[in-house]
Amino acid sequence: MIGYDKMVVPKPLKPGDKVALVAPCAPVLPERLAFAAEFVSGLGYQPEIYPSCTSRFGFLAGEDELRAGDINRAFADPDVRAVIVVRGGYGGARLADLLDYDTIRTNPKIFTGFSDATVLHILISQRCGMVTFHAPMPAAANFRDDEFTHRALADALAGCWYGEYCNSDCGKNAGVPLECVFEGRGEGMLVGGNLTIVASTAGTPYQLDCRGKILFLEDVGEYAYAIDRSILHMKHSGILDGCRGVILGTWLDCAAPHDMPIPLTLRNALEPLHIPVISDFQCGHSVPSSFLPLGLRAGIVSDPKGCSIIIQ
């Protein structure tokens, strides 16, 4: 397994750089694709729309070979400086055996996305040793009307990756609504993403390795029992072995009238780990949504008097 000290960090974008827009998961609505291209262009970059963005094969944005081919070609093209997943859905895991990992490894560039793109983050990190970015997707439902979310993607592309998020007066990212679940401090490479996707890697050749790392988890539209089941599956499969700390998202639309409250569900599921846990970090399906550089070193402080996430 490649450690954080050997991870390759891609170069930030410069004005005029070409950016590949790809859809490795579900089909993209034309009006959202148009907005995504316009947004990227407005940042001063050149968007190039790849065939998967305008294709459909049932619940997928084109057949597997087409979607994987888009990613492979984007990384192989020396003129492309970033690869943006425009929306999630389902389908990323179907590309695991079709990606050209040698090409990706030898042509590091910014890769962004969240939700189902989580599996691609895991694959690129663990197979290619490259930092990727759990960042807003410009054709996703939570993107269009939120300026904070727009700025998060812009910052991920421009290289504004380091700094601190805290729920006190700490500077640029002060006042972030972080909550202490279990007290403590942890430090390690930042990994993770969507809970359902991370749990689905258990028992596969692509299982997420959390040993010595800080794990970020979020999800949308899941019942409390399903969240508990996914975390339990991760514990039983060994995914959580050696994890040094957990950052939890905001769990949009994950409550139901008959359910156990989500905060209590998460507390019960994670308490046996005896590691620091912070909750309510707005990243992923939330509005607004920030970004996290997966593969960089992170430190967390979980304390009732003040919580923070430091990207180093």
C-alpha positions as CSV (number, residue, x, y, z in Angstrom):
1,M,0.0,0.0,0.0
2,I,1.3,3.5,-0.9
3,G,1.7,5.7,2.2
4,Y,0.9,9.4,2.4
5,D,4.6,10.4,2.2
6,K,4.7,8.9,-1.4
7,M,1.5,10.3,-2.7
8,V,1.8,12.3,-5.9
9,V,0.2,15.8,-5.7
10,P,-1.1,17.1,-9.1
11,K,-0.4,20.6,-10.2
12,P,-3.0,23.3,-9.7
13,L,-4.7,24.7,-12.8
14,K,-3.6,27.9,-14.6
15,P,-5.9,30.2,-16.6
16,G,-6.5,28.7,-20.0
17,D,-5.9,25.1,-19.0
18,K,-8.0,22.4,-20.7
19,V,-10.4,20.5,-18.3
20,A,-12.1,17.2,-19.2
21,L,-15.7,16.8,-18.2
22,V,-16.6,13.1,-17.7
23,A,-19.6,11.1,-16.6
24,P,-18.4,7.7,-15.3
25,C,-21.6,7.0,-13.4
26,A,-25.2,7.9,-14.3
27,P,-26.5,10.0,-17.3
28,V,-26.3,13.8,-17.2
29,L,-29.3,16.1,-17.9
30,P,-28.4,18.3,-20.9
31,E,-29.3,21.6,-19.0
32,R,-27.0,20.6,-16.1
33,L,-24.2,19.7,-18.5
34,A,-24.5,23.1,-20.2
35,F,-24.3,24.8,-16.8
36,A,-21.3,22.7,-15.8
37,A,-19.4,23.7,-19.0
38,E,-20.4,27.3,-18.6
39,F,-19.2,27.3,-15.0
40,V,-15.8,25.8,-15.8
41,S,-15.4,28.3,-18.7
42,G,-16.3,31.1,-16.3
43,L,-13.3,30.1,-14.1
44,G,-11.0,30.8,-17.0
45,Y,-10.5,27.2,-18.1
46,Q,-11.3,25.4,-21.3
47,P,-14.0,22.7,-20.8
48,E,-13.9,19.7,-23.1
49,I,-17.1,17.6,-22.9
50,Y,-16.3,13.9,-23.3
51,P,-18.8,11.4,-24.9
52,S,-20.0,9.9,-21.6
53,C,-21.5,13.3,-20.7
54,T,-24.0,13.0,-23.7
55,S,-24.5,9.2,-23.7
56,R,-27.0,6.9,-22.1
57,F,-27.2,3.2,-21.6
58,G,-30.1,2.5,-19.3
59,F,-29.1,3.8,-15.9
60,L,-25.5,4.5,-17.0
61,A,-23.9,7.3,-18.9
62,G,-23.0,5.0,-21.8
63,E,-21.5,1.5,-21.8
64,D,-18.7,0.7,-19.4
65,E,-16.0,0.7,-22.1
66,L,-17.0,4.2,-23.2
67,R,-17.1,5.6,-19.7
68,A,-13.8,4.1,-18.7
69,G,-12.3,5.1,-22.1
70,D,-13.2,8.7,-21.3
71,I,-11.2,8.7,-18.1
72,N,-8.2,6.8,-19.7
73,R,-8.1,9.3,-22.7
74,A,-8.4,12.3,-20.4
75,F,-5.4,11.2,-18.4
76,A,-3.5,10.3,-21.5
77,D,-4.0,13.6,-23.2
78,P,-1.1,15.9,-22.2
79,D,-3.2,19.0,-22.9
80,V,-5.8,18.0,-20.3
81,R,-4.8,19.3,-16.8
82,A,-7.9,18.2,-14.8
83,V,-10.6,15.6,-14.9
84,I,-14.0,16.6,-13.4
85,V,-16.7,14.1,-12.7
86,V,-19.8,16.1,-13.5
87,R,-22.4,14.0,-11.6
88,G,-22.7,10.8,-9.5
89,G,-25.5,8.2,-9.5
90,Y,-24.2,4.7,-10.0
91,G,-21.7,2.9,-12.2
92,G,-18.2,3.9,-11.1
93,A,-17.4,0.4,-9.6
94,R,-18.1,-1.2,-13.0
95,L,-14.9,0.6,-14.4
96,A,-12.5,-0.9,-11.8
97,D,-11.1,-3.5,-14.3
98,L,-11.2,-1.2,-17.3
99,L,-9.1,1.7,-16.1
100,D,-5.6,2.2,-17.4
101,Y,-3.8,2.6,-14.1
102,D,-0.3,2.8,-15.7
103,T,-1.5,5.8,-17.8
104,I,-3.2,7.4,-14.8
105,R,-0.1,6.9,-12.6
106,T,2.3,8.4,-15.1
107,N,0.1,11.4,-15.9
108,P,-1.0,12.9,-12.6
109,K,-3.6,15.6,-12.8
110,I,-6.5,16.9,-10.7
111,F,-9.4,14.5,-10.4
112,T,-12.6,15.7,-8.7
113,G,-16.0,14.3,-7.8
114,F,-18.0,12.8,-4.9
115,S,-20.8,10.3,-4.2
116,D,-20.4,7.3,-6.6
117,A,-17.1,8.8,-7.7
118,T,-15.8,7.6,-4.2
119,V,-14.8,4.3,-5.7
120,L,-12.7,6.1,-8.4
121,H,-11.0,8.1,-5.6
122,I,-10.1,4.8,-3.9
123,L,-8.9,3.1,-7.1
124,I,-6.7,6.1,-8.2
125,S,-5.3,6.5,-4.7
126,Q,-4.5,2.9,-3.9
127,R,-3.5,1.8,-7.4
128,C,-1.8,5.0,-8.6
129,G,-0.6,6.8,-5.4
130,M,-2.2,10.1,-6.5
131,V,-4.0,12.8,-4.4
132,T,-7.6,13.3,-5.6
133,F,-10.3,15.8,-4.5
134,H,-13.7,15.0,-2.9
135,A,-15.2,18.1,-4.4
136,P,-18.5,19.4,-5.7
137,M,-19.7,18.2,-9.1
138,P,-20.9,21.0,-11.4
139,A,-23.9,19.0,-12.9
140,A,-25.1,17.7,-9.5
141,A,-28.4,18.8,-7.9
142,N,-26.7,20.6,-5.0
143,F,-24.4,22.7,-7.1
144,R,-26.3,25.2,-9.3
145,D,-27.5,27.9,-6.9
146,D,-24.9,27.9,-4.1
147,E,-21.9,30.3,-4.2
148,F,-20.0,28.7,-1.4
149,T,-20.2,25.3,-3.2
150,H,-19.0,27.0,-6.4
151,R,-16.0,28.5,-4.6
152,A,-15.2,25.0,-3.2
153,L,-14.8,23.5,-6.6
154,A,-12.9,26.6,-7.8
155,D,-10.5,26.3,-4.9
156,A,-10.0,22.6,-5.5
157,L,-9.0,23.3,-9.1
158,A,-6.8,26.3,-8.2
159,G,-4.7,24.5,-5.5
160,C,-6.2,26.1,-2.4
161,W,-5.8,22.8,-0.6
162,Y,-4.1,23.5,2.7
163,G,-5.5,25.1,5.9
164,E,-7.8,24.7,8.8
165,Y,-11.6,24.2,9.2
166,C,-12.8,25.0,12.7
167,N,-15.9,25.9,14.7
168,S,-14.2,28.9,16.3
169,D,-12.3,31.9,15.1
170,C,-9.4,30.3,13.2
171,G,-9.2,32.5,10.0
172,K,-10.4,31.7,6.5
173,N,-12.5,28.7,7.3
174,A,-13.7,29.8,10.8
175,G,-17.3,29.1,12.0
176,V,-17.6,25.7,10.3
177,P,-20.4,23.9,12.2
178,L,-18.3,21.0,13.5
179,E,-19.5,18.9,16.4
180,C,-17.5,16.7,18.8
181,V,-18.8,13.1,18.9
182,F,-15.9,11.4,20.6
183,E,-13.0,13.5,22.1
184,G,-9.4,13.1,21.0
185,R,-6.8,14.0,18.4
186,G,-5.9,12.0,15.3
187,E,-3.5,12.5,12.3
188,G,-3.0,10.6,9.1
189,M,-3.7,10.5,5.4
190,L,-7.2,11.6,4.5
191,V,-9.4,8.9,2.8
192,G,-13.0,8.0,2.3
193,G,-16.2,9.6,0.8
194,N,-19.6,8.1,0.4
195,L,-20.4,5.6,3.2
196,T,-22.4,3.2,1.0
197,I,-19.6,3.1,-1.6
198,V,-16.8,2.7,0.9
199,A,-18.7,-0.2,2.5
200,S,-19.3,-1.8,-0.9
201,T,-15.5,-2.2,-1.4
202,A,-15.3,-4.7,1.6
203,G,-14.0,-8.1,0.5
204,T,-13.0,-6.9,-2.9
205,P,-9.5,-6.2,-4.3
206,Y,-10.4,-2.5,-4.0
207,Q,-11.2,-2.5,-0.3
208,L,-10.4,0.9,1.3
209,D,-7.4,0.7,3.6
210,C,-7.9,3.0,6.7
211,R,-4.8,1.9,8.6
212,G,-3.1,4.9,10.1
213,K,-5.6,7.3,8.3
214,I,-8.3,9.8,8.9
215,L,-11.6,8.6,7.4
216,F,-14.3,10.9,6.0
217,L,-17.8,9.5,5.6
218,E,-21.1,11.0,4.3
219,D,-24.3,9.8,2.6
220,V,-27.7,10.9,1.4
221,G,-31.2,9.4,1.6
222,E,-30.3,6.4,3.7
223,Y,-32.3,5.1,6.7
224,A,-30.6,4.8,10.1
225,Y,-30.5,1.0,10.0
226,A,-28.8,1.1,6.6
227,I,-26.1,3.5,7.9
228,D,-25.6,1.2,10.9
229,R,-25.4,-1.8,8.7
230,S,-22.8,-0.2,6.4
231,I,-20.6,0.8,9.4
232,L,-21.0,-2.7,10.9
233,H,-20.0,-4.3,7.6
234,M,-16.9,-2.1,7.5
235,K,-15.9,-3.1,11.0
236,H,-16.5,-6.8,10.4
237,S,-14.5,-6.7,7.1
238,G,-11.5,-4.9,8.6
239,I,-11.9,-1.7,6.7
240,L,-11.9,0.3,10.0
241,D,-8.8,-1.5,11.5
242,G,-6.2,1.0,12.5
243,C,-8.2,4.0,11.6
244,R,-7.0,7.1,13.6
245,G,-10.1,9.3,13.4
246,V,-13.4,9.9,11.6
247,I,-14.9,13.0,10.1
248,L,-18.6,12.7,9.5
249,G,-20.7,14.6,7.0
250,T,-24.2,16.0,7.3
251,W,-26.4,13.0,6.2
252,L,-28.9,14.9,4.0
253,D,-32.4,13.3,4.0
254,C,-31.2,10.4,6.1
255,A,-33.9,10.7,8.8
256,A,-37.3,9.0,8.9
257,P,-40.1,9.4,11.5
258,H,-39.7,5.9,12.8
259,D,-35.9,5.8,12.7
260,M,-33.3,6.1,15.5
261,P,-31.9,9.7,15.2
262,I,-28.9,9.8,12.9
263,P,-26.5,11.3,15.5
264,L,-27.3,8.5,17.9
265,T,-27.0,5.9,15.2
266,L,-23.5,7.1,14.3
267,R,-22.5,7.4,17.9
268,N,-23.6,3.8,18.7
269,A,-21.9,2.4,15.6
270,L,-18.6,4.2,16.0
271,E,-18.1,4.1,19.8
272,P,-16.4,0.7,19.9
273,L,-13.5,2.1,17.7
274,H,-12.3,4.4,20.6
275,I,-11.0,7.0,18.2
276,P,-11.8,10.8,17.8
277,V,-14.9,11.5,15.8
278,I,-16.1,14.9,14.4
279,S,-19.5,15.3,12.8
280,D,-21.4,17.8,10.6
281,F,-18.7,18.7,8.2
282,Q,-20.4,20.1,5.1
283,C,-18.9,18.1,2.2
284,G,-20.5,15.9,-0.4
285,H,-24.3,16.0,-0.8
286,S,-24.8,18.9,1.6
287,V,-25.7,22.4,0.7
288,P,-23.4,24.2,1.0
289,S,-20.6,21.8,0.3
290,S,-16.8,22.1,0.8
291,F,-14.1,19.9,-0.5
292,L,-11.4,17.6,0.9
293,P,-8.1,16.6,-0.7
294,L,-8.0,12.8,-0.4
295,G,-4.4,11.6,0.0
296,L,-3.0,14.6,1.8
297,R,-2.2,14.5,5.5
298,A,-4.9,15.7,7.9
299,G,-5.2,16.3,11.6
300,I,-8.4,16.5,13.6
301,V,-9.1,17.8,17.0
302,S,-12.4,16.7,18.6
303,D,-13.2,18.6,21.7
304,P,-16.4,20.0,23.2
305,K,-14.6,23.4,23.5
306,G,-13.7,23.4,19.8
307,C,-13.2,21.1,16.9
308,S,-10.9,21.5,13.9
309,I,-9.7,19.8,10.7
310,I,-6.2,20.7,9.5
311,I,-5.1,19.9,6.0
312,Q,-1.3,19.8,6.0
